[in-house]
Amino acid sequence: MTSEAYTDLINQIYSLINSELEAVESKDIAEVYPKLVVMYEFFRLLRGEGFDMRPQTPESQNRYYEMEDQIKQKINNFREKLDLSDEKTKHYLDQMISSFR
C-alpha cells in the first residue's frame, strides 16, 4: 500500500465513523455504543502500528492523532449519557463480547 492510499483510507474511515457518530442522535445510544467503541479501536489500530503492512507517514501522524482524539471525545460524550449498570446497556455490551468468548 502506498502512503497516498493509506492516507486516503484513514480519511475515508474517519469520515465513515463521523457519519455514524452523527447518526447516533436518532438511534438508541445503548444499542450503538459498543459498535462505536469497536470503530474507535479499529481507527486506533489503523492509525497506529496494528497493521504490519502500513506505510510510514510521519508527516501525517499528528493529524491522525487529532482525528483519533475527536472520535474519542464524541464517543465519550455519548458514554456520559449511558448508565452502564442499566440492563439494556449491559445486554448490548454483553452481546458484543459474547462473540469472542
MOPAC internal coordinates of N, CA, C and O (Angstrom, degrees):
PM7 1SCF
backbone

  N    0.0000 0     0.00 0     0.00 0    0    0    0
  C    1.4512 1     0.00 0     0.00 0    1    0    0
  C    1.5212 1   108.33 1     0.00 0    2    1    0
  O    1.2310 1   120.93 1   -45.04 1    3    2    1
  N    1.2998 1   115.83 1   134.96 1    3    2    1
  C    1.4612 1   120.43 1   178.62 1    5    3    2
  C    1.5306 1   110.45 1   -80.33 1    6    5    3
  O    1.2310 1   120.71 1   -17.23 1    7    6    5
  N    1.3043 1   116.24 1   162.77 1    7    6    5
  C    1.4699 1   120.96 1   176.45 1    9    7    6
  C    1.5180 1   111.30 1   -59.98 1   10    9    7
  O    1.2310 1   121.04 1   141.91 1   11   10    9
  N    1.3404 1   115.61 1   -38.09 1   11   10    9
  C    1.4643 1   119.93 1  -179.94 1   13   11   10
  C    1.5278 1   111.04 1   -66.28 1   14   13   11
  O    1.2310 1   120.52 1   136.26 1   15   14   13
  N    1.3231 1   116.61 1   -43.74 1   15   14   13
  C    1.4695 1   120.69 1   179.18 1   17   15   14
  C    1.5207 1   110.58 1   -64.67 1   18   17   15
  O    1.2310 1   120.52 1   140.68 1   19   18   17
  N    1.3225 1   116.60 1   -39.32 1   19   18   17
  C    1.4611 1   121.28 1   178.24 1   21   19   18
  C    1.5278 1   110.80 1   -64.10 1   22   21   19
  O    1.2310 1   120.69 1   135.62 1   23   22   21
  N    1.3175 1   116.29 1   -44.38 1   23   22   21
  C    1.4674 1   120.69 1   178.32 1   25   23   22
  C    1.5246 1   110.45 1   -62.41 1   26   25   23
  O    1.2310 1   119.92 1   138.10 1   27   26   25
  N    1.3226 1   117.76 1   -41.90 1   27   26   25
  C    1.4685 1   121.30 1   176.70 1   29   27   26
  C    1.5255 1   110.86 1   -61.49 1   30   29   27
  O    1.2310 1   120.71 1   137.90 1   31   30   29
  N    1.3333 1   116.24 1   -42.10 1   31   30   29
  C    1.4628 1   120.44 1   179.62 1   33   31   30
  C    1.5279 1   110.99 1   -62.58 1   34   33   31
  O    1.2310 1   120.41 1   133.51 1   35   34   33
  N    1.3184 1   116.82 1   -46.49 1   35   34   33
  C    1.4697 1   121.01 1   177.57 1   37   35   34
  C    1.5266 1   110.21 1   -56.89 1   38   37   35
  O    1.2310 1   120.40 1   133.11 1   39   38   37
  N    1.3296 1   116.84 1   -46.89 1   39   38   37
  C    1.4700 1   120.80 1  -178.84 1   41   39   38
  C    1.5219 1   111.83 1   -64.62 1   42   41   39
  O    1.2310 1   120.10 1   140.55 1   43   42   41
  N    1.3174 1   117.41 1   -39.45 1   43   42   41
  C    1.4643 1   120.95 1   179.35 1   45   43   42
  C    1.5312 1   111.36 1   -67.42 1   46   45   43
  O    1.2310 1   120.51 1   136.40 1   47   46   45
  N    1.3175 1   116.63 1   -43.60 1   47   46   45
  C    1.4651 1   120.24 1   178.68 1   49   47   46
  C    1.5240 1   109.91 1   -64.58 1   50   49   47
  O    1.2310 1   120.31 1   138.28 1   51   50   49
  N    1.3181 1   117.01 1   -41.72 1   51   50   49
  C    1.4607 1   121.09 1   177.81 1   53   51   50
  C    1.5355 1   110.55 1   -59.86 1   54   53   51
  O    1.2310 1   120.39 1   135.57 1   55   54   53
  N    1.3136 1   116.86 1   -44.43 1   55   54   53
  C    1.4766 1   120.98 1   178.50 1   57   55   54
  C    1.5233 1   111.14 1   -63.97 1   58   57   55
  O    1.2310 1   120.64 1   138.36 1   59   58   57
  N    1.3075 1   116.37 1   -41.64 1   59   58   57
  C    1.4593 1   120.77 1   178.92 1   61   59   58
  C    1.5331 1   111.08 1   -62.23 1   62   61   59
  O    1.2310 1   120.56 1   133.74 1   63   62   61
  N    1.3200 1   116.54 1   -46.26 1   63   62   61
  C    1.4725 1   120.36 1   179.10 1   65   63   62
  C    1.5196 1   110.30 1   -63.31 1   66   65   63
  O    1.2310 1   119.95 1   137.59 1   67   66   65
  N    1.3236 1   117.71 1   -42.41 1   67   66   65
  C    1.4646 1   120.33 1   178.45 1   69   67   66
  C    1.5208 1   111.68 1   -62.69 1   70   69   67
  O    1.2310 1   120.28 1   142.86 1   71   70   69
  N    1.3101 1   117.08 1   -37.14 1   71   70   69
  C    1.4754 1   120.20 1   176.78 1   73   71   70
  C    1.5272 1   110.42 1   -62.71 1   74   73   71
  O    1.2310 1   120.94 1   138.59 1   75   74   73
  N    1.3132 1   115.81 1   -41.41 1   75   74   73
  C    1.4654 1   120.00 1   177.71 1   77   75   74
  C    1.5272 1   110.71 1   -65.27 1   78   77   75
  O    1.2310 1   120.36 1   138.42 1   79   78   77
  N    1.3094 1   116.92 1   -41.58 1   79   78   77
  C    1.4661 1   120.68 1   179.22 1   81   79   78
  C    1.5220 1   111.24 1   -63.33 1   82   81   79
  O    1.2310 1   120.15 1   140.99 1   83   82   81
  N    1.3114 1   117.32 1   -39.01 1   83   82   81
  C    1.4675 1   120.72 1   178.32 1   85   83   82
  C    1.5193 1   111.44 1   -66.96 1   86   85   83
  O    1.2310 1   120.20 1   148.68 1   87   86   85
  N    1.3169 1   117.22 1   -31.32 1   87   86   85
  C    1.4634 1   121.48 1  -178.65 1   89   87   86
  C    1.5208 1   112.68 1   -79.25 1   90   89   87
  O    1.2310 1   119.82 1   167.56 1   91   90   89
  N    1.3177 1   117.95 1   -12.44 1   91   90   89
  C    1.4680 1   121.08 1  -176.67 1   93   91   90
  C    1.5134 1   111.91 1   -61.98 1   94   93   91
  O    1.2310 1   119.78 1   145.17 1   95   94   93
  N    1.2950 1   118.02 1   -34.83 1   95   94   93
  C    1.4646 1   120.88 1  -177.35 1   97   95   94
  C    1.5216 1   112.45 1   -53.83 1   98   97   95
  O    1.2310 1   120.50 1   150.24 1   99   98   97
  N    1.3219 1   116.65 1   -29.76 1   99   98   97
  C    1.4602 1   119.64 1  -178.23 1  101   99   98
  C    1.5320 1   111.85 1   -95.75 1  102  101   99
  O    1.2310 1   120.28 1  -174.69 1  103  102  101
  N    1.3279 1   117.07 1     5.31 1  103  102  101
  C    1.4638 1   120.92 1  -178.23 1  105  103  102
  C    1.5190 1   110.27 1  -120.86 1  106  105  103
  O    1.2310 1   121.60 1    -7.71 1  107  106  105
  N    1.3023 1   114.55 1   172.29 1  107  106  105
  C    1.4565 1   121.89 1   176.48 1  109  107  106
  C    1.5292 1   108.79 1   -77.16 1  110  109  107
  O    1.2310 1   120.38 1   -64.89 1  111  110  109
  N    1.3207 1   116.88 1   115.11 1  111  110  109
  C    1.4632 1   121.29 1  -176.24 1  113  111  110
  C    1.5234 1   111.19 1   -59.98 1  114  113  111
  O    1.2310 1   119.79 1   138.47 1  115  114  113
  N    1.3192 1   118.00 1   -41.53 1  115  114  113
  C    1.4636 1   120.74 1  -179.55 1  117  115  114
  C    1.5226 1   111.48 1   -59.00 1  118  117  115
  O    1.2310 1   120.39 1   144.86 1  119  118  117
  N    1.3136 1   116.85 1   -35.14 1  119  118  117
  C    1.4589 1   121.22 1  -178.84 1  121  119  118
  C    1.5201 1   112.33 1   -74.07 1  122  121  119
  O    1.2310 1   119.67 1   139.95 1  123  122  121
  N    1.3139 1   118.23 1   -40.05 1  123  122  121
  C    1.4645 1   120.98 1  -174.34 1  125  123  122
  C    1.5257 1   113.72 1   -93.36 1  126  125  123
  O    1.2310 1   119.70 1   165.92 1  127  126  125
  N    1.3242 1   118.17 1   -14.08 1  127  126  125
  C    1.4590 1   120.55 1  -177.81 1  129  127  126
  C    1.5372 1   112.91 1   -55.08 1  130  129  127
  O    1.2310 1   118.88 1   132.28 1  131  130  129
  N    1.3320 1   119.75 1   -47.72 1  131  130  129
  C    1.4737 1   118.62 1   178.79 1  133  131  130
  C    1.5309 1   112.80 1   -58.54 1  134  133  131
  O    1.2310 1   120.82 1   141.28 1  135  134  133
  N    1.3170 1   116.03 1   -38.72 1  135  134  133
  C    1.4659 1   120.00 1   178.73 1  137  135  134
  C    1.5273 1   110.76 1   -63.87 1  138  137  135
  O    1.2310 1   120.13 1   140.54 1  139  138  137
  N    1.3177 1   117.36 1   -39.46 1  139  138  137
  C    1.4606 1   121.51 1   179.46 1  141  139  138
  C    1.5240 1   111.24 1   -64.72 1  142  141  139
  O    1.2310 1   120.80 1   140.92 1  143  142  141
  N    1.3250 1   116.08 1   -39.08 1  143  142  141
  C    1.4658 1   120.11 1   178.60 1  145  143  142
  C    1.5221 1   110.08 1   -64.13 1  146  145  143
  O    1.2310 1   120.32 1   138.23 1  147  146  145
  N    1.3284 1   116.99 1   -41.77 1  147  146  145
  C    1.4646 1   120.67 1   178.46 1  149  147  146
  C    1.5278 1   110.09 1   -63.61 1  150  149  147
  O    1.2310 1   120.17 1   138.12 1  151  150  149
  N    1.3180 1   117.28 1   -41.88 1  151  150  149
  C    1.4630 1   120.67 1   177.97 1  153  151  150
  C    1.5266 1   110.82 1   -60.82 1  154  153  151
  O    1.2310 1   120.76 1   136.20 1  155  154  153
  N    1.3102 1   116.14 1   -43.80 1  155  154  153
  C    1.4672 1   120.51 1   179.31 1  157  155  154
  C    1.5309 1   110.47 1   -61.73 1  158  157  155
  O    1.2310 1   120.65 1   134.14 1  159  158  157
  N    1.3137 1   116.36 1   -45.86 1  159  158  157
  C    1.4632 1   119.63 1  -179.69 1  161  159  158
  C    1.5282 1   111.16 1   -64.42 1  162  161  159
  O    1.2310 1   120.08 1   141.58 1  163  162  161
  N    1.3184 1   117.46 1   -38.42 1  163  162  161
  C    1.4618 1   120.39 1   176.35 1  165  163  162
  C    1.5230 1   110.44 1   -61.92 1  166  165  163
  O    1.2310 1   120.47 1   135.72 1  167  166  165
  N    1.3226 1   116.71 1   -44.28 1  167  166  165
  C    1.4606 1   120.21 1   179.23 1  169  167  166
  C    1.5289 1   110.19 1   -60.56 1  170  169  167
  O    1.2310 1   120.47 1   137.88 1  171  170  169
  N    1.3366 1   116.71 1   -42.12 1  171  170  169
  C    1.4714 1   120.80 1   178.38 1  173  171  170
  C    1.5247 1   110.78 1   -59.86 1  174  173  171
  O    1.2310 1   120.50 1   136.75 1  175  174  173
  N    1.3299 1   116.65 1   -43.25 1  175  174  173
  C    1.4656 1   120.23 1   179.10 1  177  175  174
  C    1.5206 1   111.22 1   -65.90 1  178  177  175
  O    1.2310 1   120.93 1   137.47 1  179  178  177
  N    1.3124 1   115.83 1   -42.53 1  179  178  177
  C    1.4578 1   120.81 1   179.85 1  181  179  178
  C    1.5247 1   110.78 1   -65.38 1  182  181  179
  O    1.2310 1   120.43 1   137.38 1  183  182  181
  N    1.3095 1   116.78 1   -42.62 1  183  182  181
  C    1.4608 1   122.42 1   179.61 1  185  183  182
  C    1.5305 1   111.19 1   -69.70 1  186  185  183
  O    1.2310 1   120.68 1   146.38 1  187  186  185
  N    1.3106 1   116.30 1   -33.62 1  187  186  185
  C    1.4586 1   120.84 1  -175.79 1  189  187  186
  C    1.5074 1   112.11 1   -92.64 1  190  189  187
  O    1.2310 1   121.25 1    40.91 1  191  190  189
  N    1.3004 1   115.22 1  -139.09 1  191  190  189
  C    1.4551 1   120.44 1  -175.35 1  193  191  190
  C    1.5149 1   111.96 1  -112.66 1  194  193  191
  O    1.2310 1   120.22 1  -149.59 1  195  194  193
  N    1.3159 1   117.19 1    30.41 1  195  194  193
  C    1.4537 1   121.93 1   179.06 1  197  195  194
  C    1.5173 1   113.42 1   -72.07 1  198  197  195
  O    1.2310 1   120.32 1   159.95 1  199  198  197
  N    1.3143 1   117.00 1   -20.05 1  199  198  197
  C    1.4592 1   122.19 1   179.61 1  201  199  198
  C    1.5241 1   108.18 1  -116.18 1  202  201  199
  O    1.2310 1   120.54 1   -58.96 1  203  202  201
  N    1.3089 1   116.58 1   121.04 1  203  202  201
  C    1.4656 1   120.99 1  -177.10 1  205  203  202
  C    1.5249 1   113.24 1   -66.39 1  206  205  203
  O    1.2310 1   120.17 1   152.23 1  207  206  205
  N    1.3038 1   117.28 1   -27.77 1  207  206  205
  C    1.4674 1   120.95 1  -175.51 1  209  207  206
  C    1.5339 1   113.51 1   -86.86 1  210  209  207
  O    1.2310 1   120.26 1  -175.47 1  211  210  209
  N    1.2981 1   117.11 1     4.53 1  211  210  209
  C    1.4567 1   120.33 1  -177.14 1  213  211  210
  C    1.5196 1   110.13 1   -72.59 1  214  213  211
  O    1.2310 1   120.22 1   -45.30 1  215  214  213
  N    1.3356 1   117.18 1   134.70 1  215  214  213
  C    1.4659 1   119.60 1   177.34 1  217  215  214
  C    1.5282 1   110.77 1   -73.24 1  218  217  215
  O    1.2310 1   120.41 1   -25.14 1  219  218  217
  N    1.2800 1   116.81 1   154.86 1  219  218  217
  C    1.4612 1   121.36 1   176.94 1  221  219  218
  C    1.5240 1   109.19 1   -78.39 1  222  221  219
  O    1.2310 1   121.17 1   -49.38 1  223  222  221
  N    1.3189 1   115.36 1   130.62 1  223  222  221
  C    1.4670 1   120.70 1  -179.86 1  225  223  222
  C    1.5336 1   109.09 1  -135.16 1  226  225  223
  O    1.2310 1   120.05 1  -115.61 1  227  226  225
  N    1.3240 1   117.52 1    64.39 1  227  226  225
  C    1.4679 1   119.63 1  -175.57 1  229  227  226
  C    1.5271 1   113.65 1   -60.09 1  230  229  227
  O    1.2310 1   120.33 1   151.11 1  231  230  229
  N    1.3116 1   116.97 1   -28.89 1  231  230  229
  C    1.4640 1   119.77 1  -178.76 1  233  231  230
  C    1.5246 1   112.73 1   -69.99 1  234  233  231
  O    1.2310 1   120.27 1   162.56 1  235  234  233
  N    1.3282 1   117.08 1   -17.44 1  235  234  233
  C    1.4697 1   121.21 1  -177.09 1  237  235  234
  C    1.5256 1   113.55 1  -109.37 1  238  237  235
  O    1.2310 1   119.56 1   172.91 1  239  238  237
  N    1.3165 1   118.44 1    -7.09 1  239  238  237
  C    1.4619 1   120.43 1  -173.00 1  241  239  238
  C    1.5227 1   113.78 1   -60.36 1  242  241  239
  O    1.2310 1   119.70 1   140.81 1  243  242  241
  N    1.3195 1   118.18 1   -39.19 1  243  242  241
  C    1.4677 1   119.31 1   178.66 1  245  243  242
  C    1.5170 1   111.21 1   -60.96 1  246  245  243
  O    1.2310 1   120.72 1   139.33 1  247  246  245
  N    1.3191 1   116.23 1   -40.67 1  247  246  245
  C    1.4786 1   120.09 1   178.43 1  249  247  246
  C    1.5202 1   110.26 1   -66.19 1  250  249  247
  O    1.2310 1   119.95 1   141.46 1  251  250  249
  N    1.3197 1   117.70 1   -38.54 1  251  250  249
  C    1.4684 1   121.23 1   178.81 1  253  251  250
  C    1.5323 1   110.59 1   -64.85 1  254  253  251
  O    1.2310 1   120.42 1   140.30 1  255  254  253
  N    1.3297 1   116.81 1   -39.70 1  255  254  253
  C    1.4647 1   120.05 1   176.58 1  257  255  254
  C    1.5251 1   110.84 1   -63.84 1  258  257  255
  O    1.2310 1   120.40 1   140.81 1  259  258  257
  N    1.3171 1   116.85 1   -39.19 1  259  258  257
  C    1.4623 1   120.50 1   177.01 1  261  259  258
  C    1.5204 1   110.69 1   -63.20 1  262  261  259
  O    1.2310 1   120.36 1   138.03 1  263  262  261
  N    1.3241 1   116.91 1   -41.97 1  263  262  261
  C    1.4697 1   121.17 1   177.80 1  265  263  262
  C    1.5288 1   109.48 1   -61.19 1  266  265  263
  O    1.2310 1   120.86 1   134.26 1  267  266  265
  N    1.3157 1   115.96 1   -45.74 1  267  266  265
  C    1.4641 1   120.49 1   178.90 1  269  267  266
  C    1.5237 1   110.93 1   -59.13 1  270  269  267
  O    1.2310 1   120.33 1   134.98 1  271  270  269
  N    1.3273 1   116.98 1   -45.02 1  271  270  269
  C    1.4667 1   121.15 1   179.38 1  273  271  270
  C    1.5291 1   111.84 1   -62.66 1  274  273  271
  O    1.2310 1   120.33 1   141.89 1  275  274  273
  N    1.3316 1   116.98 1   -38.11 1  275  274  273
  C    1.4652 1   120.35 1   178.82 1  277  275  274
  C    1.5282 1   110.73 1   -64.79 1  278  277  275
  O    1.2310 1   120.76 1   136.89 1  279  278  277
  N    1.3165 1   116.15 1   -43.11 1  279  278  277
  C    1.4716 1   119.81 1   177.98 1  281  279  278
  C    1.5216 1   109.82 1   -62.13 1  282  281  279
  O    1.2310 1   120.81 1   133.36 1  283  282  281
  N    1.3251 1   116.06 1   -46.64 1  283  282  281
  C    1.4706 1   120.35 1  -178.63 1  285  283  282
  C    1.5312 1   111.19 1   -60.02 1  286  285  283
  O    1.2310 1   120.39 1   137.09 1  287  286  285
  N    1.3263 1   116.86 1   -42.91 1  287  286  285
  C    1.4582 1   120.42 1  -178.75 1  289  287  286
  C    1.5373 1   110.92 1   -63.04 1  290  289  287
  O    1.2310 1   120.39 1   137.47 1  291  290  289
  N    1.3120 1   116.87 1   -42.53 1  291  290  289
  C    1.4661 1   119.94 1   179.02 1  293  291  290
  C    1.5264 1   110.90 1   -63.96 1  294  293  291
  O    1.2310 1   120.70 1   138.57 1  295  294  293
  N    1.3218 1   116.27 1   -41.43 1  295  294  293
  C    1.4682 1   119.54 1   178.82 1  297  295  294
  C    1.5239 1   110.22 1   -66.73 1  298  297  295
  O    1.2310 1   120.46 1   139.81 1  299  298  297
  N    1.3287 1   116.72 1   -40.19 1  299  298  297
  C    1.4669 1   119.63 1   177.69 1  301  299  298
  C    1.5236 1   111.56 1   -61.39 1  302  301  299
  O    1.2310 1   120.12 1   145.07 1  303  302  301
  N    1.3270 1   117.38 1   -34.93 1  303  302  301
  C    1.4660 1   120.49 1   177.11 1  305  303  302
  C    1.5318 1   110.33 1   -62.41 1  306  305  303
  O    1.2310 1   120.41 1   141.16 1  307  306  305
  N    1.3304 1   116.82 1   -38.84 1  307  306  305
  C    1.4640 1   119.83 1   176.43 1  309  307  306
  C    1.5203 1   110.56 1   -70.79 1  310  309  307
  O    1.2310 1   120.90 1   140.84 1  311  310  309
  N    1.3141 1   115.89 1   -39.16 1  311  310  309
  C    1.4698 1   121.34 1  -179.32 1  313  311  310
  C    1.5262 1   110.64 1   -58.59 1  314  313  311
  O    1.2310 1   120.65 1   142.12 1  315  314  313
  N    1.3151 1   116.37 1   -37.88 1  315  314  313
  C    1.4603 1   120.67 1   179.90 1  317  315  314
  C    1.5283 1   112.11 1   -63.94 1  318  317  315
  O    1.2310 1   120.12 1   157.32 1  319  318  317
  N    1.3127 1   117.37 1   -22.68 1  319  318  317
  C    1.4696 1   121.96 1   179.63 1  321  319  318
  C    1.5213 1   111.97 1   -86.98 1  322  321  319
  O    1.2310 1   120.47 1   170.71 1  323  322  321
  N    1.3324 1   116.70 1    -9.29 1  323  322  321
  C    1.4605 1   121.20 1  -176.71 1  325  323  322
  C    1.5179 1   111.53 1   -94.16 1  326  325  323
  O    1.2310 1   121.54 1   -33.24 1  327  326  325
  N    1.3016 1   114.66 1   146.76 1  327  326  325
  C    1.4574 1   121.38 1   169.55 1  329  327  326
  C    1.5242 1   105.96 1  -106.61 1  330  329  327
  O    1.2310 1   120.53 1   -75.60 1  331  330  329
  N    1.3318 1   116.58 1   104.40 1  331  330  329
  C    1.4588 1   120.23 1  -175.83 1  333  331  330
  C    1.5259 1   113.17 1   -67.23 1  334  333  331
  O    1.2310 1   120.28 1   167.44 1  335  334  333
  N    1.3246 1   117.08 1   -12.56 1  335  334  333
  C    1.4638 1   119.63 1   176.65 1  337  335  334
  C    1.5306 1   111.83 1   -90.81 1  338  337  335
  O    1.2310 1   120.43 1   173.37 1  339  338  337
  N    1.3225 1   116.78 1    -6.63 1  339  338  337
  C    1.4553 1   122.08 1   177.83 1  341  339  338
  C    1.5330 1   109.69 1   -66.35 1  342  341  339
  O    1.2310 1   120.15 1   -42.42 1  343  342  341
  N    1.3186 1   117.32 1   137.58 1  343  342  341
  C    1.4700 1   121.73 1  -176.55 1  345  343  342
  C    1.5246 1   112.38 1   -61.41 1  346  345  343
  O    1.2310 1   120.26 1   141.85 1  347  346  345
  N    1.3021 1   117.11 1   -38.15 1  347  346  345
  C    1.4704 1   120.45 1   179.66 1  349  347  346
  C    1.5271 1   110.45 1   -64.80 1  350  349  347
  O    1.2310 1   120.69 1   135.18 1  351  350  349
  N    1.3221 1   116.29 1   -44.82 1  351  350  349
  C    1.4602 1   120.70 1   178.38 1  353  351  350
  C    1.5240 1   110.40 1   -62.96 1  354  353  351
  O    1.2310 1   120.56 1   134.30 1  355  354  353
  N    1.3247 1   116.53 1   -45.70 1  355  354  353
  C    1.4693 1   120.84 1   178.23 1  357  355  354
  C    1.5186 1   110.83 1   -58.06 1  358  357  355
  O    1.2310 1   120.62 1   139.32 1  359  358  357
  N    1.3276 1   116.43 1   -40.68 1  359  358  357
  C    1.4609 1   120.74 1  -179.65 1  361  359  358
  C    1.5307 1   111.05 1   -59.03 1  362  361  359
  O    1.2310 1   120.24 1   131.82 1  363  362  361
  N    1.3267 1   117.14 1   -48.18 1  363  362  361
  C    1.4619 1   119.98 1  -177.89 1  365  363  362
  C    1.5246 1   112.03 1   -68.48 1  366  365  363
  O    1.2310 1   120.09 1   143.26 1  367  366  365
  N    1.3098 1   117.44 1   -36.74 1  367  366  365
  C    1.4604 1   119.86 1   176.15 1  369  367  366
  C    1.5224 1   110.94 1   -66.95 1  370  369  367
  O    1.2310 1   120.46 1   136.88 1  371  370  369
  N    1.3269 1   116.72 1   -43.12 1  371  370  369
  C    1.4727 1   120.68 1   177.31 1  373  371  370
  C    1.5174 1   111.24 1   -63.40 1  374  373  371
  O    1.2310 1   120.69 1   141.55 1  375  374  373
  N    1.3128 1   116.29 1   -38.45 1  375  374  373
  C    1.4635 1   120.66 1   179.47 1  377  375  374
  C    1.5322 1   110.59 1   -61.76 1  378  377  375
  O    1.2310 1   119.96 1   140.29 1  379  378  377
  N    1.3200 1   117.69 1   -39.71 1  379  378  377
  C    1.4529 1   121.61 1   178.46 1  381  379  378
  C    1.5323 1   109.92 1   -66.11 1  382  381  379
  O    1.2310 1   120.43 1   134.62 1  383  382  381
  N    1.3058 1   116.78 1   -45.38 1  383  382  381
  C    1.4617 1   121.30 1  -176.70 1  385  383  382
  C    1.5206 1   112.48 1   -71.18 1  386  385  383
  O    1.2310 1   120.20 1   147.40 1  387  386  385
  N    1.3240 1   117.23 1   -32.60 1  387  386  385
  C    1.4640 1   120.93 1  -174.40 1  389  387  386
  C    1.5251 1   113.30 1   -60.92 1  390  389  387
  O    1.2310 1   119.83 1   156.17 1  391  390  389
  N    1.2991 1   117.93 1   -23.83 1  391  390  389
  C    1.4591 1   120.93 1   178.85 1  393  391  390
  C    1.5243 1   111.73 1   -66.48 1  394  393  391
  O    1.2310 1   120.36 1   162.09 1  395  394  393
  N    1.3173 1   116.92 1   -17.91 1  395  394  393
  C    1.4649 1   120.88 1  -174.29 1  397  395  394
  C    1.5111 1   113.26 1  -117.26 1  398  397  395
  O    1.2310 1   120.04 1  -164.42 1  399  398  397
  N    1.3074 1   117.53 1    15.58 1  399  398  397
  C    1.4798 1   120.24 1   177.99 1  401  399  398
  C    1.4843 1   110.07 1   -87.52 1  402  401  399
  O    1.2310 1   120.10 1   180.00 1  403  402  401

